[in-house]
Amino acid sequence: MTSPRGFLLAAVRSGSGKTTVTLGLLRALARRGLAVAGAKCGPDYIDPAFHEAASGRPSLNLDAWAMPPALLADLAAKSGAGADLMVVEGLMGLFDGVPAAPGRSGASADVGLALGLPLVLVHDVSGQSQSAAAIVAGVRAYCPDLPLAGVILNRVGSERHTRLVTDAMTAIGVDVLGAIPRRNAIAMPERHLGLVQAAETEGLDARIDAMADLVAAHVDLDRLVEAARPLAPRATGSARALPPPGGRIAVARDAAFTFLYPHLALGWRTAGAEIAFFSPLADEPPPADCDVCWLPGGYPELHAGRLAGNSRFLDGLRSFAETRPVHGECGGYMVLGATLTDADGVTHPMAGLLDVATSFAKRRMHLGYRTVTTRADGVFGPAGTRLAGHEFHYATIVDPGRDSPFADAGDAYGSAPSPAGSRRGRVSGSFFHAVAAAD
């Protein structure tokens, strides 16, 4: 099979416009008749759904910290299979990661290096002109092994501004592949965990079309396609994905439960498992013919009152848990608990399958990679199973209850592992999102 061609699209800092440029590129190239695939660096649930909306193809996450190198390479190949071009969108700043062995910091640059992809740098030039070239020169010098295919200047203010920056880039031997003017009107709406989800974004198709129009008018798409290179992953060996938690898995999916990593669902299906989706917001119980129930993360705090009143869902979940395992990640964990307090301070009863009480009225951001070791046999395997993943939530625990911990969790900075999550009988949950088996 021919290796897909692609490039890493990244920036030196968050907020530079790389998601807008990525979505515009995916749609603009698809309009040309190219089969174009997106992928997202790091633990980001939301952007891959936008990639799929823009390109018409599923998008997977590629995480250099949480995924063993062979799994990352395997998922990249699957993401780009059958595509003419693959656009891998970076996360945060290009080199932003955590302390780790070389190539395993989780930075976007690690993904590019692991896959042998060239870098296309989206650089926000607002507030600078020739100084932009010094920053780009620093990027090139900081990581000479990551080939710089060129830059796309973003948020240029005028033709004169474009010329000043372009001349400075040319002087240091960097190709300018495009110069996009400021267009605040096409920005995507945001909420507390990032962009408003793709399925909830009003007029999404028209918004992406506007991004594609902007990119097509100001980026040399032919030169960009020429800059792509075939994937050349450094890793060898078997790709260890997380095994499915059951043969037929009931997975909650609606506006309150959306954060299931696409690569997990793909891995489960590849291993022979079936997935049956159901909607708690539509008051649907987990299907009775499943042998495990999975409540992903999402935004239950925005729908707490409705969930609390959906007796068919809650009673069905409780009945399911009497005979079969149920696991909740982050938002799913909150719904399995005793109560959930919303942003207005109203406390709603939840499933009561775990003793924990959570609150979105008392908000504090929890963000970072985690390695956990499970304390008992469960959906992830036997006691002592080690998993790599992350936390990203604003909700807090106001009462941990009296349940046993689900796991012991440590972070990427060497902190001592501490108890995390809750476990009672067949039910378990935590704020931890599993990405892969820890290597």
N, C-alpha and C positions, 0 to 999 in steps of 0.2 A: 504494500500500500504506500502511495506517495505521501511523504511527510507534508503536513500543511505549512504554508508560509504565513509569517506574521511579524508583528513588532509589539514592543511594550510601549504604551502611551502613558506617560507619567509627568509629574511636575515636581518642583522643588519644595512645594508646600501645599497644604490643603487650601481649598478655596480659589485655586487658580483657573478653574473652569474645565478640568479634564473630563468630568462626566458629561457636560454639555457637548464638548468636542467629540467625545467617544460616541455618544448617541447620534450626533449629526453625521459623523463619518459612517457609522453602521448603516443608517438609512440612506445616505447619499450613495454609498457603494452598492447597496442592494438595488437601488433604483437603476443602476447601470447594468443590472443583470448578473452581478457577482454573487456567489454564495459566500456570505461573510458571517463569521462567528465571533461572538464576544466572549471574554472571560474576565474575571475580576480577581485581583490580588487581595489576599487577606480575608478576614472574617467579616464579610459584608453580605447581609441577607438581601438588601433592597435593590442594589444596582443590577444584579443579574436579571431580575424580572424586567427592568427597563431595557437591558440589552436585548432580551428576547422580543420585547415589543418593537424595538427598532429594527431588528434584523430578521425576525421570523424564525430564529433558531434558538434552542436552549443555550444558556450560558452557565458555566461552572465556576466555582471558586478555586483558586490556586494559592495555597498558603505554605510558605517556605518554613515557618516555625512549626505549625501543628501537623503538617503532613510529612511523612517520610519521603525522601527524594524520589524513590521509585513510584510512589503513589501520585505525587505531583506530576511527574512525567507522564504517567499513564492517563491521568485526568486531562492533561493538556492535549494529548493525542486524541482522546475521545471528544473533547470539546471542538477540536478543529477538523475532525474526520469529515471528509466530503466537502469541505469548504475551500474556496479559492483563496481566502484571506482570513487571518485571525487577528483580532485587535484585543490585546490584553491590557485592560485598564488598571493603572496603579492605584494604591491606597495611600492616603496622607502624602507626606513628602517622599521623594524617591528613595532616600536612604534611611528613613525613619523606621526603627525596629527596636528590638530589645536585646540585652546582653545574651549572646549565644555564640556557638561555634561558627566559624566562617561559613557563609551561605545559608545559615539557619536563623537569622535574626527576625525573619518575618517581613523584612523590607521589600518593597517592590523591586528594587535592584536585584535582590537575591533570586527572584522569580525569573527575571530576564537572563541572568547569568546561568541559572540552572537549565534553562531551555535553549540557550544559544540565540536569543532574540536581540535584534538591535533596538536601540532606544529612540523614540520620537518624543521630544520634550515639549510639552505645552508650557509656555512661559508667559505669565501675566506681566506685561510691561507697563501697566499703569503706574505712574509715579517715577518712571525711570526711562532712560533712552540708552546711551552708549554703555551705561553701567550694566545693562542686561547681558552684554557680551562677557563681562568679567565674571558674572555669576555662572554663565554657561561654560566658560573656560574652566571654572573651578569644578563643575560637575564632571567634565571630561578628565581633568587631572586627578580628581578624587578616586575615580574608578575607571582606569584606562582599559580594563578588560571588557567593559560594557560598551560596545561600539555605538557611537552617536550618529544616527542616520540623518538627523536634522532637527530643526525646531519649528514649532507653530507658535507664532506670536499671538497672544490673546489680549483683548481689550486695548488695542491701539487707538490713539485719539485722533489721528489725522494722517494725511499722506506724508506730511513732513516728519511726523513722529515715526511712521513706518520706515521712511528712508533712513533716518538717523540710526535706528536700531539695526536695520538690514545691513547698512554699510559697515557697522561695527562687527556684526556677525561674520560678514564676508571677509573682513580683515583677519579674523582668527581661523578662517577655513571652515566655518559652520554653515551648512545650507539652511536657508529659510524656506520652508515648505508652504508657508501661508502666513497671513496676517489678518486676524479677525477683529473687527471693530467692536466697541462696547455695545451690548444689546441686553440691558437688564430685563426687558419685557419677556424674554423667553426662558427665564430661570424657572426651575421646578419649585413647587411649594415644599416646605420642610415642616417636620415636627420633631419631637424630642429625641428620636433615635436616628434621625437623618431625613432623607426625602420622604414625603408622603408616598405610600406604596403605589406601584404602577396601576394596580386594579382600581385604586381609589382616586387617581389623578384625573380631574375633569379635563376633557378635551385632549387626552394624552396624544393621540395620533396627530392631531393638528400641531401640538407643541413640538413633537419630534420632527414633523415635516418642516416647521419653521427653523429648527436647528439644522436640518439637512440643507435647507436653502441657503442659510448663512454660511455653513461650511463649504458647500459646493461653490459658492460665489467667491470665497476668499482663500481656499486651500487648493494647491495643485494636486488633485487626486491621482493623476497619472504618475507623478514623481513619488507620491506617497506609496502607491502600490509597488512601484519599482524598488522602493527602499526595504520592502519586506524580505525576510530570509526564511528558509525552511527550518522548522524546529529541529534542534540538535541537542537533545537532552543529555546531560552528563551522567545521570543516574542509570544504574543497571540493577537487576534483581527483581524480585516479585513485588507487586503492588498490593499491600495489605490494606484492604478497606474494612470498615466496621461491619461485622456480620449482622445479618438481620435479627431483630429481637424475637421474631416468630415467623411462622410460615405464611400467615395471613394477618396483616397489620392494619388495625383501624387507626387512621390518622385524622385528627381534627384539622379542617381547612376552611377558613372563611376570613373575614376582615379582622377577627380577633386572634386567629391562629394561622400565621403565614410563614413563620420563620423555620421552615424545614430546608436544610441545605439540599440543593439539587443533587449533589454528588452522593449524599447518603441514600436518597431514594433510588438513584441509578445503581448504586452498589447493592442495595437490598434486592432490587429486581434482577440484577445480573446473577445474584446468588440463588435465584429461584423463588423468592418471596413475592407475594401479591400484596398490593396496597389498596385498601378500601377507604376512601375519603368520606367524611361526614361533617356536617355543619352544626356546631353547638348553637350558633346564633339563630339558626333555623329550627332550633329545639329538636335536633336529631340526636338520638343516642348512638353510641358506638355499635356498629353492625354486630349482630349476635353470632354470626358465623366466623368471627375473627378470634385469634388466640392471644392477642396482645393489643393494648390500646396505647397510643402515643399522642400526647398533647404538646405540640410545639410551642415555641414562644410566639409573641405577636403583641397585640395591644388590647388585652382583656380589660385593662384599666379604663379604656374608653367606652367599654360596653358592659361594665360590671352590673349595672342595674338590670339590664336585659338578660344577662346570663343567670343572675340570681333568680329571675322569675321563670326560667325555662325548666320546668319540673320534669318534662319528659327526658331532656338531656341529662339533668343531674341524677334523677332516679335510675336512668339506664346506665350511667357511669358507675354509680354505687353498686348496682346489681352485677355489672361486668366485673368489678373489682373483687367480688366475693369468690370468684373461681379462677380469674385470670389476671396476669400482671397489667398494671397501668403505670406509665411513667410520664412525668411532666418536666419540660425544660422551660425555665424562666417564666414567661407568662402562663404556661401550662402548669407549672409548679404553684403559682399564685392561685389558680382556679381549683387545684386539688386541696388547697388549704381550708382553714376554718372561715376566715373572712378576708375581704379585700376592701380597703378604703380608697375611694376615688379621689380625684384632684380637688373636689369640692368638700372633702372631709366627710362624705357620707359612707358609712360602713355597710357592706353588702355581704350576706352569707354566701359562702361558696360550697363546694362539694363536701367538705368536712372529712375527706379521706385521709388527710394529714392534719396535724395540729397547728401548723404555722399560720400566723396572721400577718398579712402584708399591707403596705400602705403606699399609695402614690401621692398622698397629700404631704407626707414627709419624704421629700425627694433628695437624693444624693447620688451622683453618678458613680457607678461601679464599672470599671473598664479595664480589661487586660487579659492576657493569656493565662491559662490555668492548666496544670497537670493534676489529675485526680486519680486516686486509688480507691476502688469501691470497697465497702466494708462487708458486703454480703453478696451471696449469689443473687443475680437479677437479670434484667433485660440486656445488660452488656456482657454477661458471662459470669464466671465464678468470682467469688470474693478475691480481692487482690488484683483485679483487672485494672490496668493503667490506661488512661485516656488523656488525649491532648485536646484542648479546646479553648474556650474563652468565656468571659462574662461581659455583658454590656446592658446595663439597666439603670433606671433611676429610682425604681421602687425600693423600699426598705422593709426589713423585717421588724415589726413592732412587738411580736411575741413569738419566739421560736417554738414554743410548745414543748411537749415531753417525748416526742418521737425520737428514735435512734437516728444518728446521722446517716446520710446516704453514702458519703465518701469522705476522704481526707484530701484537701486541696492545697496545693502550693502554687506560687506565681512564678513568673519568668525571672524574678530578681533574687531568687534564693531564699525567700522567706520560709520559715518552718511550716510544714503542712498543718492545717487546722480543720476541725470538723466542718462539713458543708452539707447542706440539704437535709432532707428528712426521709425516713423509711418506716413504714408500718405495714406489716404483713406483705401482701403482694404489691403494695403501692409505694412508689418512690418518686423523688423529684428534687430539683435544685435549680439554682440560677445558672448553672454551668451548661453551656452548649457544647456538645461533643462534636469534634471535627474528624478525628482519626484515632486509631490505636497509638499510644505513645511508643516511640522506638527507643 
